[in-house]
Amino acid sequence: MIEFPPTIHRVVGEHPLPLLFATISGAHLYGFASPDSDFDIRGAHILPARDVLSLAARQDTIDSTKMIDGLEIDVVTHDVEKVFGLMLKPNGYVLEQLYSPLVVFTCPEHEELKLIGRGCVTRHHIHHYLGFSLNQWTLFAKEDPPRLKLLLYVYRVLLTGIHLMRTGEIEANLVTLANEYDEKWILPFVERKIHGREKEAIDSGDLAFHQGQVQRLEAQMRAEGETSSLPSEFTAKQELSDLLVRLRLRSLMNKKP
């Protein structure tokens, strides 16, 4: 596993429910974290079978933000049933969390889920990335001054979508993607963000240039979607269902994964 500040492991270790996995998302995953960037931890927890079967309110999502020793840590986990349901939709975000190489907690069932997840990737994921990029660009364009962070989010989403349509694999690191797809002109902006601050701004005079680049990459992603060899339907529903049943039964016997 990659080394993180001890605080990260402590926060994950204090999670109130058993975890299937916990990974780092956000700017650290995307390859452009600044010194003052917070840590975004995302994962899946396992509700006890008794809680699922009872009339008590279910904790499908647990969300907390903590400031510890000057480090802001945001933790969001969903119950495995919700995570599996999202995997059966064209939701790239949950796949990015599942396949994040920045792993804080894992177990054998996490590795099993990553194998099952290959049967959840379809060409319809293009809609997630097109919609996500449009939303991020809209947020970016509304800001005064516009933040470099949001601009890099737009480029990251577009290149992740292009890569997924072309290869069927999740890659969320913008530096890796910019090098692989010969979009190295992005790298100076990444360096500026890394060595700057979280709210680093860009010059308003550069907006037209960036709008042109975004439109070009969006058109490229649409073209990749039209020629993608990815299937149109997922094939992993039964495998996800079987894993969910096993996890619930195991929790009923109070055994951790």
N, C-alpha and C positions, 0 to 999 in steps of 0.2 A: 504494500500500500504506500501511497505518497504521504510524506510527513506533513502534518498540519500543526498549527499552534495547539498546545495541550488543551486549551480552553475548548476547542472544537470537539475533541473526543469526550471531554467531560460533559458538555451540554448534551451530546448524543447519548452518552451513557446514562443520563438522568431522565431520558424520555420515559413518560409514564406507562407506555405500552410496549410489548415486544416488537422489534423491528424486523422487517424482511430485508431492507437495505436503507442506507442513508448515503447520499452523494452530495457533492458540491455543484451548484449550478451558478447562474449569473455571470458576472464579469470574469471571475476566476476560471470558469469553464470556457468562456468565450475567448480567453487569451488577452484581455486588455484591462485587467484589474489595476487600479491606481493604489498608491500606498494607503489612501483613506477609504478604499472600497470596503463595504461590509461583506460578510460571508453569508451566502444563501444556501442553506441546507434543505434538501428535498428528499423525500423518501416514502416508504410504505410501512404502515404499522398493521398489526394483526389484532383485531378485536377478539376478545374471548368469546367462544361459542355461546356461553351462557348469556352474555350481553346481547348477542345477535338474536337469540331465541326469545329473550324476555321482552317486556313492554317498556323497558327503560329506554330513554333517549340514547341514540347511538352516536358515538364520537367518530363520525366518518372522516372528519378533518380536525387536526390539531395544529394550531397556528400560534406561534409565540415569537416575540422579538426581545432580545436581551442585550444590554450593554455591559460588558464585562472587561475590566482593565482597559477601557478605551476602545474595545473591539465590539462592533455591532454584529450580532448574530441573529439571523432570521431563520426560523425553523418551521417548515410546513410539511406535514405528512398526512397521507390519506390512508384509510383502511384498504386492505388488499382488494376487497370486492370492488371498490370505487376505482382503484388503479387498473384492475383488469378490465373493467368496463370502458375506461378511457382508451385502453390499448385496442379495443375493438371499434374505435372510431378513428377517423383520420386526424389524430391528435399528435403532432410531432413533439410537443413539449414534454409529454410524459415519457416518450421514448428517449428524449435527450437526457432526462433524469435517470432512466433505467440504465442507459449505456454510458453515462458519464464515467470517464477514467479516474475522476477524483473521488475515490471511494473512501468513506469514513467508516461505514459498517457494512459487512456483507455476510452471507451464509450460503450453504450449498443450494438452497432453494432460489436464492438470487441468481446464481449462475444458471440454474435450470430455467428461470424466467427469461433470462436473456436469450437462451436458445429458442424458447417458445415464441418470444417476441419477433423473431424473423418471419413468422407466419402472420404477423399483424401489419406488416408494411405493404401498402398498396399505392397505386398511382394516384389515388384520391387524396393522399397527403399533400399534394400540390396545393389544394385549396387552403389548407392550414397555413402554409408558408406564404402564399400570395396574400391572404387576408391579414396575417400577422405583419408582413412587411408594409402593407398599406397603412395599417393602424400605427405602426412605429413611425412611418414617414409623416403621417398627419400630426402626431404628437410633436415630432421634431420641428416641423414647419411652423407650428403655432408658438413655439418658444421665442422669447426675446430676452437675451440673445439665445440662439439655438445651441444646444449642448452637443459636444462631440460624442458623448456617450450614446445618445439616442441615434445619432447618425451611424455609428459603428454597429448598433443593434440592427439597423436596417440592412446594412451590407452583410452582416453575419447571417441573418435570416435568409436573405436571397441566395447566398452561396451554399448554405446548408441545404436549402430546398433543391438547388441545382444538383448538388452532390448526391442527394437521396434519390432523385429521379434517375440519375445516371447509373448509380452503383447499388442502390438498395441499402446503403449503409448510412448510419448517423455519424456526422462529423460536425461538431459545434465550435471548434477553435478557429477563429477568424484568421490567425496567422498561418495555420496549416492550410486552410482553404485558399487564401490569397496566393500562397506559393504554388499550390497544386494547379490552380486555374489561371496562372500567369496574370493575376490582378495585383502585382506587387506595388502599384501606385498607392494601394490602401495602407501599406506598412508604415509610412511616415506618420499617418494619422493615428495608427495604433501606438506607435512609440510616443507620440505627443500625449496621448491619453494615459499611457502607463507612467510616464514621468511627470505628469501634471496632476491635476486634482479632479475629483469626481465630477465637479460642475464646470470643467474646462469647456470654453465656448469656441465656436468657429467664426470666421469672418463672414458677415452677411453677404459680401461680394462673391463668395464661393458657392452660394446656394444654387445658381443656375448650372454650374459644373456638376455638382452632386446630384441635382435632379436629373440631368442627362445620364449620368452613370447608373442611377437607380432604375430609370426607365429601360436602359439597355439590358441590365441584369434581369429585370422582370420579364422582358421579352425572351431572354435566353431561357429562363426557367419555364415559361410557357411552352417554348419549343421542346425542351427536354421532356416535359410532361406528355406532349403529343407523341413522342417517339419512344417513351420509356417502355422497357420490357417488364416492368413490375406488374403483378396481377391486379385485377380490378376488384377482387374480393379477398378478405382475410380467410385464413384456414386454421386458425389456432383456438377457436372458441372451445372445443371439447377439451383440449389440453389445459387451457386456463381454468375451465370448470373443475377438472380433476385435481389440479393443484390447489384450488380454493378449498375443495372438500377436505383434502389432506391437511391443509393448514388449520381449518376449523376443528377437525377431529383431534388434531394434535394439541390445540389449545384447550380442548375439553379435558384432555388428560394432563393439562398443565405442563406440557413439554415445549421447550423453546426450540425454534428452528436452528 
